[in-house]
Amino acid sequence: MKIENLKRIETGFYNTPIHKLENLSKRYGINMYIKRDDMTGFASGGNKLRKLDYLLQDALDKNCTVLLTYGGAQTNHGRLTAAVAARYNLKCGIIMDGPAPKKATGNLILDKMLGADLFFMDDSGFKNEPKEIQTSKYKELVEKTTQEVVKMYEEKGEKVYLIPIGGSNPVGSAGYVMAVKEIKEQLEAMNLHIDYVFTGFGSVGTYGGLYLGSKYFNTDFKPIGVCVSHKTEADMLEKVDLIKETNEFLELGVDVFSNDMWIEDKYVGIAYNVPDPVTRKYVYMMAREEAIILDACYTGKVFRGMIEMIENGEISKDKNVLFLHTGGLPGIFSQSHEDAMQEELWGEPKNEFKL
Ligand SMILES: Cc1ncc(COP(=O)(O)O)c(C=O)c1O
């Protein structure tokens, strides 16, 4: 269906602001801006609401009563799916990579506060198998768990709407195609030219939407996707296929070539969601220069990528850059990230006063 005819429910506050990062611009001698999709509004905000605008509409059109989705235990997408379900009087189920942690921290606390049902899959039994076997066994476990969870809801008279990990299918990706229109109109109103927009590259609805949207709406800027996890060649092919499928589904009619996508995989750090001191250095820098809080799983990596590419000259200083803040704040308060920061932030001498 033509994207202009695809209905959506605005689950967030739009337009999100664009503003200059004044201190960082001075520090690096380049015009650096930020788009605040961390300010989409509900349950700590983030990029997933733009995808959920379209997914929720589709779920309601199909008379579904449960939004069922997937993710790691700290999924931001799961948290925002739970938020949308709460506001629109639906149920939310999140199937999570498990087993269940002993203590709820970060997003998990918010998921429970928002009333989501959490289902943990114990994949520890095949963690030491070769990668290919792991992948196929994991897929099998996801399918089996989904069938059981759907059956459980259906037995209670519910109708389940399945949302893939990250909300990244052609319906959800429409959110970031249309975000390009929003950005383009904002930049025109600000009389501002942007050369590059930096975003995370995870389940790819965000980057894919921006890539397609920038072609469809004929923008001056090019999106750059910074990987948040190590991706194999097969993963990349799958992601490019999703972008092609989205192009067809939304009848955008643009050319999709993997070799004109700008994707950087050098800034993942140790691995997906593994606390990493280099990424944290950039999280602290953004906080101390601009009072904007990034997270160490997604946005910290993208920011690191952007700064290092400016420093090493891949992005020249006569260019104007826009950093898309995609949210993720609760991840800072997840167990492993909290633990990793204790020594750095709390281990310093403390100033204590007594009367
Ligand atoms: C905070 C944050 N930023 C970026 C991303 C990556 O977006 P996408 O999955 O659309 O590639 C995610 C995905 O979960 C996220 O939670």
The ligand as an SDF file (V2000), in Angstrom:
LIG
                    3D

 16 16  0  0  0  0  0  0  0  0999 V2000
   17.6310    2.8600   21.9450 C   0  0  0  0  0  0  0  0  0  0  0  0
   17.7050    2.1700   20.6410 C   0  0  0  0  0  0  0  0  0  0  0  0
   18.3890    2.7460   19.6400 N   0  0  0  0  0  0  0  0  0  0  0  0
   18.5240    2.1600   18.4440 C   0  0  0  0  0  0  0  0  0  0  0  0
   17.9560    0.9320   18.1830 C   0  0  0  0  0  0  0  0  0  0  0  0
   18.1550    0.3200   16.8400 C   0  0  0  0  0  0  0  0  0  0  0  0
   17.0110    0.5000   16.0400 O   0  0  0  0  0  0  0  0  0  0  0  0
   16.6180   -0.6050   14.9980 P   0  0  0  0  0  0  0  0  0  0  0  0
   16.3260   -1.8490   15.7520 O   0  0  0  0  0  0  0  0  0  0  0  0
   15.4340   -0.0540   14.2930 O   0  0  0  0  0  0  0  0  0  0  0  0
   17.7770   -0.8070   14.0940 O   0  0  0  0  0  0  0  0  0  0  0  0
   17.2280    0.2870   19.1900 C   0  0  0  0  0  0  0  0  0  0  0  0
   16.6530   -1.0420   18.9620 C   0  0  0  0  0  0  0  0  0  0  0  0
   16.1950   -1.7090   19.8250 O   0  0  0  0  0  0  0  0  0  0  0  0
   17.0920    0.9220   20.4490 C   0  0  0  0  0  0  0  0  0  0  0  0
   16.4050    0.3550   21.4460 O   0  0  0  0  0  0  0  0  0  0  0  0
  1  2  1  0
  2  3  1  0
  2 15  2  0
  3  4  2  0
  4  5  1  0
  5  6  1  0
  5 12  2  0
  6  7  1  0
  7  8  1  0
  8  9  2  0
  8 10  1  0
  8 11  1  0
 12 13  1  0
 12 15  1  0
 13 14  2  0
 15 16  1  0
M  END
$$$$
